[in-house]
Amino acid sequence: MVDEEIAASDVQGHRGRLRARLLADPDGLHDYELVEYLLGLTLRRVDTKPLAKELLRTFGGLGGLMDADPLVLARVPGMGETSVAGLRIARATAIRLLRERATAAPILSNWQALADYLHADMAHDTIERFRVLHLNTRNMIVRDEVMARGTIDQAAVHVREVIKRALDTGAAALILVHNHPSGDPAPSRADIDITRAIVAAARPLGIAVHDHVIVGAAGQTSLRAQGLI
């Protein structure tokens, strides 16, 4: 009992020092220390440093950990439903903050905020998602919608559904976005073909397609910048 009390005291002392560093200089903390402290909010009497390091190793870093499937996370020894929920709420809060920044100004003058949001939300996803950002005449995002979820390497996108949704929302312009779970954001032939098909269908209706952005762990590719639109 005495040994357990000493161990618990050591954990609380270490956590207090970590908290002080977090409040003074959060940028000075290692990734494992951020995860360690976050886990400590739910595992209050446990030394969470080994678990934090194991999670980062298992999922390939902070991005992979935060995007990990909750069921997969729960299978890691030492993780429970409350700890998994702690990680998920941290991710959801960060994504919501980035989305708020991306939608706060006309997107063509706020591109970096959009890029940050898309990377955080999609770069480490293991399933391909195709989303459409609907813009008004001021190029403000009025709707951000995932329109297709695919297998690990493809998403079924139907041009008529994209156009119908744009008409339903009264969009003046669109930005197409999808992720490559492989991590490589280079466009495939299919990516180029579907983009051009949507552009061709949207043009007669007065709907512009500003870009198609491909997101991967290794970065992002703009089909507009590549001269493919």
C-alpha positions in Angstrom: 0.0 0.0 0.0 2.8 2.4 0.9 4.7 1.6 -2.4 1.4 2.3 -4.3 1.0 5.6 -2.6 4.6 6.6 -3.4 4.1 5.5 -7.0 0.9 7.6 -7.2 2.7 10.5 -5.7 5.5 10.3 -8.2 3.0 10.2 -11.1 1.2 13.3 -9.7 4.5 15.1 -9.2 5.7 14.4 -12.7 2.3 15.4 -14.1 2.4 18.6 -12.2 5.8 19.5 -13.7 4.4 18.5 -17.2 1.4 20.8 -16.6 3.6 23.7 -15.7 5.6 23.3 -18.9 2.4 23.0 -20.9 1.1 26.2 -19.5 4.4 28.1 -19.9 5.5 26.8 -23.4 3.3 24.2 -25.1 5.5 24.3 -28.2 8.4 23.0 -26.1 6.7 19.7 -25.4 7.4 16.5 -27.4 4.5 14.8 -29.1 4.6 12.0 -26.6 4.3 14.5 -23.7 1.2 16.0 -25.2 -0.4 12.6 -25.5 0.9 11.6 -22.1 -0.8 14.6 -20.5 -4.0 14.1 -22.4 -4.2 10.4 -21.4 -3.4 11.5 -17.8 -6.7 13.4 -17.7 -8.5 10.0 -17.8 -5.9 7.7 -16.3 -5.2 9.8 -13.3 -3.1 7.4 -11.2 -1.2 5.7 -14.0 2.1 6.7 -15.6 0.9 7.3 -19.1 4.3 8.0 -20.7 4.9 4.4 -21.9 1.4 4.2 -23.2 1.8 7.5 -25.1 5.0 6.4 -26.7 3.5 3.0 -27.7 0.5 4.7 -29.3 2.7 7.0 -31.3 4.9 4.1 -32.4 1.9 1.9 -33.3 0.1 4.6 -35.3 3.1 6.2 -36.9 3.0 9.6 -35.2 0.5 12.2 -33.9 -1.5 12.5 -37.1 -2.0 8.7 -37.4 -2.9 8.4 -33.8 -5.5 11.2 -33.9 -7.1 9.7 -37.0 -7.1 6.1 -35.7 -10.3 4.2 -35.6 -11.7 4.2 -32.1 -12.2 0.4 -32.2 -8.6 -0.1 -33.1 -7.5 2.3 -30.4 -9.5 0.5 -27.8 -7.6 -2.7 -28.6 -4.3 -1.2 -27.5 -3.4 -2.6 -24.0 -4.0 0.2 -21.4 -6.6 2.0 -23.5 -10.3 2.1 -22.5 -13.4 3.8 -23.7 -12.8 7.0 -21.7 -9.2 7.3 -22.9 -10.2 6.8 -26.5 -12.9 9.4 -26.0 -10.3 11.8 -24.7 -8.2 11.5 -27.8 -11.3 11.8 -30.1 -12.5 15.0 -28.3 -9.0 16.6 -28.7 -9.1 15.8 -32.5 -12.7 17.0 -32.9 -11.9 20.3 -31.2 -8.8 20.9 -33.3 -10.7 20.1 -36.5 -13.6 22.4 -35.6 -11.2 25.3 -34.8 -9.4 24.8 -38.2 -12.8 24.6 -40.0 -13.9 27.9 -38.3 -10.7 29.6 -39.5 -11.2 28.3 -43.0 -14.7 29.5 -43.3 -14.1 32.9 -41.7 -13.1 34.7 -44.9 -13.4 34.4 -48.7 -11.6 31.2 -49.4 -9.4 32.4 -52.3 -7.8 34.9 -49.9 -7.7 32.4 -47.1 -6.2 29.4 -48.8 -3.6 28.5 -46.2 -6.3 28.2 -43.6 -8.2 25.9 -45.9 -5.1 23.8 -46.6 -4.5 23.4 -42.8 -8.0 22.3 -42.2 -8.0 19.8 -45.1 -4.7 18.3 -44.0 -5.8 17.9 -40.4 -9.1 16.3 -41.3 -8.1 14.0 -44.2 -4.3 13.5 -44.6 -4.1 10.4 -42.4 -7.5 8.9 -43.1 -7.3 5.2 -44.1 -10.4 5.4 -46.2 -10.8 7.6 -49.3 -13.3 10.4 -49.0 -14.5 12.8 -51.7 -15.9 16.1 -50.4 -17.3 19.2 -52.1 -17.0 22.7 -50.7 -19.9 24.9 -51.9 -19.1 28.6 -52.2 -21.3 31.6 -52.6 -20.7 34.6 -54.9 -18.3 36.0 -52.3 -16.3 32.7 -52.4 -17.3 32.0 -48.8 -17.9 28.4 -47.9 -21.6 27.8 -47.3 -21.5 24.0 -47.2 -18.7 21.5 -46.6 -20.0 18.1 -47.5 -18.5 14.6 -47.9 -20.3 13.1 -50.9 -18.6 9.7 -51.2 -16.6 7.3 -49.1 -14.7 4.6 -50.8 -12.5 1.6 -50.3 -8.8 2.1 -49.4 -8.0 3.3 -52.9 -11.2 4.7 -54.6 -14.4 6.6 -53.9 -17.5 6.3 -56.1 -18.3 9.8 -57.3 -21.3 10.5 -59.5 -21.1 13.8 -61.6 -24.9 14.2 -61.6 -25.1 14.0 -57.8 -22.3 16.7 -57.4 -24.1 19.0 -59.8 -27.6 18.4 -58.3 -26.2 19.2 -54.8 -24.6 22.3 -56.1 -27.9 23.5 -57.6 -29.8 22.6 -54.4 -27.5 24.7 -52.3 -27.4 27.6 -54.8 -23.6 27.4 -55.0 -21.8 29.8 -57.3 -18.6 27.8 -57.2 -17.1 24.5 -56.0 -13.9 23.2 -54.7 -13.5 19.5 -55.0 -11.3 17.6 -52.4 -10.4 14.1 -51.8 -7.6 12.2 -50.0 -5.2 9.5 -51.0 -4.8 7.0 -48.1 -1.4 6.0 -49.7 -0.1 9.3 -48.6 1.0 10.3 -52.2 -1.2 13.3 -53.4 -0.2 12.9 -57.0 -3.4 12.8 -59.2 -4.4 9.6 -61.0 -5.9 9.5 -64.5 -9.3 8.8 -62.8 -8.9 11.9 -60.6 -8.2 14.1 -63.7 -11.1 12.5 -65.7 -13.7 13.0 -62.9 -12.6 16.6 -62.4 -12.9 17.5 -66.0 -16.3 15.8 -66.2 -17.6 17.9 -63.2 -16.2 21.1 -64.7 -17.9 20.3 -68.1 -21.2 19.6 -66.4 -21.0 22.7 -64.1 -20.0 25.3 -66.7 -23.3 25.6 -68.7 -25.1 26.1 -65.4 -22.8 29.0 -64.4 -21.1 27.1 -61.6 -17.3 27.5 -61.5 -15.0 24.7 -60.3 -12.1 26.6 -58.7 -9.9 23.6 -57.9 -9.6 19.9 -57.1 -7.3 19.4 -54.1 -5.8 16.0 -53.4 -4.7 15.5 -49.8 -2.1 13.0 -48.6 0.2 12.6 -45.7 3.0 13.7 -47.9 1.3 17.0 -48.8 -1.4 18.4 -51.1 -1.7 18.8 -54.9 -3.9 21.4 -56.7 -5.1 20.3 -60.1 -5.5 24.0 -60.9 -1.9 24.7 -60.1 -0.9 21.7 -62.2 -2.7 23.0 -65.2 -5.1 20.0 -65.2 -8.3 22.1 -65.0 
